[in-house]
Structures are given as C-alpha cells and as structure tokens.
Amino acid sequence: MKTALLDVNDLRVAYPGRGFRTRPQQVLHGVSLAVDEGETLGIVGESGSGKTTIGRAVLGLVKPSSGRIGFLGQDITHCTAKERRALARYIQVVFQDPYTSLNPSLTVGDILSEPLVVQGASPRNARVRVRELLDEVGLPADAFVRLPREFSGGQRQRVAIARALAPGPKLIVCDEPVSALDLSTQARVLDLFVDIQRRTGVAYLFVSHDLAVIRHVSHRVSVVHRGGIVETGPAGLVTSAPEHPYTQRLLLAAPVADPVGQRKRREERQRLAAARNAL
C-alpha cells in the first residue's frame, strides 16, 4: 500500500488558558488527513475554525497534545529543533503577509541565497540558483539587488514563493497566501502555484477561508469546523455540491456577481440557519 507524503492521524492541539486557573482551550479535536506527492489538499473554514493550527502543527510551530504527524513514513510529531532544521529542506511554508515574512534589510538575492548557503551550497552556486528561482516565479533579473519594500504585494509574495522553492521541498504549507492581495493579483499568484506544481511535482497543504481560492488550486478539500474535519472529498464536488450543512453555509456565504443569484443564496442561507436553530 502506497504511503502518503503527509499523514496526520487523530491530531489534537490545545492552547494554554489566559488565566492561572483557566483550562487549556482545545483547538483541534482529532483531525486526520493525508496529502500525496504532487497533490494539493485544500483546508477551508471560517476564522477560528482551527485550519491554520493544522498547518502550524505540521510545521512544528505548535505542539500537539496528542495524535501523530507522519512525513515520508516517519513520525515527526515531536521532532527536536535540530531535526526540524533538517526537515526544512523538505517542508517549507508561504505565509499570509509577504512583507512581514521577508527581512526588510536584506536584498532579495540575500533572502533567497541564505537557505541555500545554510544547506552547503557555495555562494556562486547559490547566486545561479537564485536567478533561476526569480525566473521561475516571474520576477525580473534586477530583483536580485532590490529590497522587499521596492516591490508590490503580489511581487513580494512571489519572492516568498521563490524562497520556499529554494531548497527543493516536497511539501509547501500555504497559509492564506493570497488573502492579503487584490483579486486580479490573487488570480495571477494562484496560477503561479498551479504552474509550479505542474513543473516540479511539489505538494501543497493549502489553507484558506475562501472556497473559490480552494477550488482553483486543490485536488481534494477538507472542511474544518470547530476544530474538526466535517467533510472531505474532490475539490469540484465539495465546492459545488457539498453534503455537510456547514459546507453548504460556507458556499452560500460566498458572494456572486448577480443580484438575483445573491438574493437566492441569502434566502437559502437563512433557511439553513433557521433549520439548524430548530434542532
């Protein structure tokens, strides 16, 4: 039986309470999912649903209270800091805000060269690879000597994507990577994600609150509600004809450029809300 690239089983995460006697807040309640090589699994849910915590747990930024996270068949749930640094070669991340995730005092060339040099590349080979990365993400060659503040939001996110690609990862965790961009820039960056995956075979764990975004990039979708996965299936099916009432409400909450269609969605959403309250 084929082993998934990423295998998350019964993952539970709790955050400490704010007060001395306050109980920990359970954020994830037994989440299980898998991502195959070259696949995009979309994680969608509203704010506070726990979707971002899944990605942070995979990256080792939060500590699971129980459960297992497997990568390439090995348990990485409780890796040490040294083991996590070694894993960074294979698991990378693109954060939501492309400006705060980039060092403002370094040139783009230095930002992209740094992870390559740390992994043992010579400065010369790192520069060659960086110029290849700039071409891959559609940035001009002179970006090498420019600072992040000299770029637009969409261009800065391209720099962040190039940095994630630099070590040649097998999995990239994408945490709301286009939510800070305008709609036209979003479309171009999403197309870039799809094109990169087609060329490199990298897998994505793609976190977003936007069903339209998830539909555009994902092969499969897992819907997160109150710390648990309520529905998983092919992206086209889950984002157009969902079975779970929560996913149906998410779909109906998405605006459409048609006043009549928007009114029908609002009425259907109200009907679903009334039915839920009646239970």
N, C-alpha and C positions, 0 to 999 in steps of 0.2 A: 504494500500500500504506500502510495506517494506521501512523503512528509511535507506539510505546509511550510512555507518560508517563515511565517509568523503564526504561532499557535497560542492563543490566550484562553485559559480554561478556569472558569469559576473565579474570576478576579474580583477582589473586594478591596476597596480603599476607604479609609476613614480619616478625616481631618480632625486635629485636636480642637476641643471646645475653647471658647474665648475666656470663660471664667475658670477659676481654680477647681470648682466642683462640677463644672459643666461636662457632660458626657461627650465623647467624640462624635462628630457628625459623619454618619455613613453616607458616602458619596456614590460608590459603586456597589451594587448588590449582585454578585455572581455573574459577571459579564464573561461570555465565551464567544470567541470569533477566530477566524483564520484568514490569512492572506497568502495566496500562492505567488510563485515567482512570476513577474511580469504583469501582475493583476493590480487593479485599483479597487480597494474596498472603501466605499464612502460611509462615513459616520455622520449621521444627521440628527439634529434635535434642537430644541429651543435652549435659550440661555439658562444655565443652572441644571441642565439635564445630566451632566456628567460626561459629555462627549469629549471635551478637552482633556479631562483627567485620564481617559483611556490612553490618549497619545502620550501624555506626560509620564504615565506608568511605564509604557513601552520604552521611553527614552531614559528611564531611571531618575526622573526629576521628582517623582513622588514614590513613597514606599508602600507597596501593597500590604494590607493586613493579613490577607490570605489569598490562595489561588496560585496559579502558575503562568509564567510567560516564557514560551519556548521560541527560540530563533535558530533556524537551521538544525533543529533536532536537539539543541542544548538548552538547559534551564538557565535563563538569565534573570530570574525574578529578584535575586538578592546578590547581584554582582558587586564586587568591590570597586572602588574608584579606579584602580589600575585596570581591572577587567573592562570597565565601561569605556576607558580611553581606547583600549584595543578594539572594542565593538564599534567605536565611532567611524571606523573605516567602512563598516558595512551598514550602519544605521545612521542616517542623517535627518535633519529637520529644516523646514522652512516655516518661520514664524509669521504671525499676522502682520505686524508692523515692520516693514522693510527698513525703516530708518533707525529705530532703536535697536534692531538686531545687528546693525553694522557699526563698526568702530568709526566714529566721525573723524578721528585724527589720522587715520590710515588711508592711503590711496587704494583704489580698487585692486590694483596689482598686488599690493602687500596683503590685502584682506584675503585674496584668493590663493596667494602663494603660501601663506602661513601654514595651512593644514598639510600641504604637500611637503614642505620642508620638514615639518614635525615627523612625517612618516618616512623621512630619509631621502627625499628627492634632492638633487643638487639645485642650487639657486638657478642655474642656467636651464635645467630641465623643467623646473617649476615655472619659469617665465614662458617657456614654449607651451607648456600645458595650459597656462592661464590664457594665453592668446587664443588657443583652441577653444577654451570654455567661453570666452567672450563671443567668439563666432557662433558657437552652438546656441547661445541664448539671444542672439540678435543684437549685440551691442557693438558700437564702433571700436576700432583698434585703439583709439586715443583714450578710451575709458580706463586703460591701464594706469595712466598717470593722473587721473582725476579723483576728487574726493566724493563721497556719497552725497553730500549736500548739493552737488552740481547736477544731480540727476532728478528726473521726475519720479513720482511714486512708483509708476509701473517699471521704470528702468531700474530703480533700486531693488524692486522685487526680483528682477532678472539677475541682478548681482547676487542676491541671496540664493537664488536657484543655482547659479553657477558655483557658489561656494559649497552648496550641498552636493553637487555633482563631482566636485574636485577629486575626492578620494575614490570614486568609482563605487558607490554604495549599491547594495542590493535592495534596500528599503529606504524610502523617504517618508517621514511623518510630516504631513502638511496641515498645519494648524490655522484654519481660516486664512489661507494665504492670499485671497483676493478680496476679502471683505472691506479692506481699507481703500480700495481702488474704485474709480468710477466705472460705469457699466461697459463703456467701449474698451477701456484698458483691461477690465476683467476678462472680456472675451478673448483678447489677444494673449493674455498670460495663460488662460486655460488651454488655448490651442497650443501654446508652447509646452505645457505639461504633457499634453497628449502626444505631441510630436517627439519629445524627448523619450517618452516611454516606448514609442514605436521604434526608435533608433537604438536605444540602449538596453531595453528589457527590464528597467528598474521597476520595482513595485511601489505603490503608494498606499499609505493609510491616510485618507483624505477627510479631514474634519471640517464640517461647515454647518451653518444653520439654514442654508439656502438650498432648497430642493432642486432648483434649476441648475445651480452650480454642480451639485452632486450628480444630477442626471447627465451633464455634459462630459464628465471625466470618468465616471465609475463603471465598472463591470457589474459589481454587486453593491448592495446598500444594506446597512444595519441601522435601524432607527432606535435611538436611545431616549428613554423617558423615565425620569425619576431614578436614575442610576442603574437601569436595567435595559436590555435589548428586547423590544416588543415585537419587532418584525425584521426579517432578513430575507432577501431574495434578489433576483436580477434587477438591475437598475431601471430598465424600461418599465418593468411591471410594478415595482414598488412606488415609483414616482409618477405613475399614471393611473393605476388601478389598485391602490393599497387595500389591504384587508383589515388592518387594525384601526379602530376608531381614532386613536391618537394620530396615526399617519394620515388618515383622511382629513383630520382637522388641520394638520400642517399643510397639506396640499391645498385645501380651501382657503387658507390664510394667505397664500401667495397671490399677489396682485396680477391681474391680466389687463391688457390694453384694450378692453372692450367694456363699456359701461353696463350693457345688458348682462354679459357674462359675469362681470364683477358683482352685480346685484344678485344673480343666481347663486354665486359662491357664498355671498354673505348670508343669504337666506338658508342655504344648506348647512353652513357652519352654525348658525343659530339653532337649527333643528337638531343637529348633533349635540350641541351643548345642552339643550333642553332635555334630550333623551338621557344624557349622562347624569344630569341633576336629578332626574326622576328615579334613578336606580337607588 
